[in-house]
Amino acid sequence: MKISESVVLVTGGNRGIGKAFVAEVLKRGAAKVYVASRDAASIISSEDPRVIPMVLDVTDQAQIADATEVASDVTLLINNAGFAAFEGAISSPDLSNAREEMEVNYFGPLALSRAFKSTLAASGGGAIVNMLSMLSLISLPAAATYSASKAAGLSVTRSIRAELAAQGTLVVGVLAVQAETSMGAKLPSPRLTPEEVVADALDAVEGGTNDEVFAGTLTKNAYQAFSADPKGFQAKMLTRLP
C-alpha cells in the first residue's frame, strides 16, 4: 500500500510517536490526515489543509462511532494512542491504572479496528498499524501491567490480521523499545527517535509487510538478543523491579 494519496487516521496524534506519524505521512504524500486526540486543548493546529483535527478518546464507544462517520474515507488506520502507568502488578496501590492500560492499549485498537473494518474494505482493504512494544514479548516488573496490556495487544493484532485477510487489509504490528517521548523518558537510555520508529513502520506498510515489524536499530538488536536466549533475556528484565 502506498502512503501517497492515502487517507490516514492517527490516534494519539498530538505528540511523540503519533506526531511523528502525522509528519511522515504528510511528507510521503497523504491526501488527508485525521489527527485524533482525546484532549481537545492539545490537538495539533496546522496550516496544512490536509490536516483534520479530531477529538477522539479510544475508550469511548460513542466517540469512535462518531469518528467512523466523520472519517468515512480512511484507508490507513494508525492505532498509536497509548497509556503507561509504570507500576508493578502487586505494588501498585490499586487496579485503576492497570484497567486504563488495558482499555487504551488493548480495547482501544480492537474497537477502532472493528469500527473501521467496513471503511477499509470499501477502499480495497487498506491497512491498520498497531503501535505495540518490545514489552509485548517481555515482562518488565517495573511496568508490569503495561507489559501485560501490550502482550494482549500483540495477540489481538495477530487475530485481527487473520480475520481481515479475506478483505485484503494489511495489519502491521510495530514493536519498539523506549523512544524519546514523554512515556519513553521514564525508561533508561539509549532511546530511539520517534522518526526511526515511524520510518520503519511506514516502510513496512508500503512494502506490504503483513506481520510484526521491529522498528529501529535498538529494537532489532534487542529482538536478536531475545531470540538468541529468550529465558536469559527475560530473567535480566525481571531484575528491574518497581
Secondary structure, DSSP 8 states (H G I E B T S, - for coil): --STT-EEEEETTTSHHHHHHHHHHHHTT-SEEEEEES-GGG----S-TTEEEEE--TT-HHHHHHHHHHTTT-SEEEE---------TTTSSSSHHHHHHHIIIIIHHHHHHHHTHHHHHHTTS-EEEEE--GGGTS--GGGHHHHHHHHHHHHHHHHHHHHHGGGT-EEEEEE---BSSTTGGGS-S--B-HHHHHHHHHHHHHTT--SEEE-SHHHHHHHHHHHH-HHHHHHHHTT---
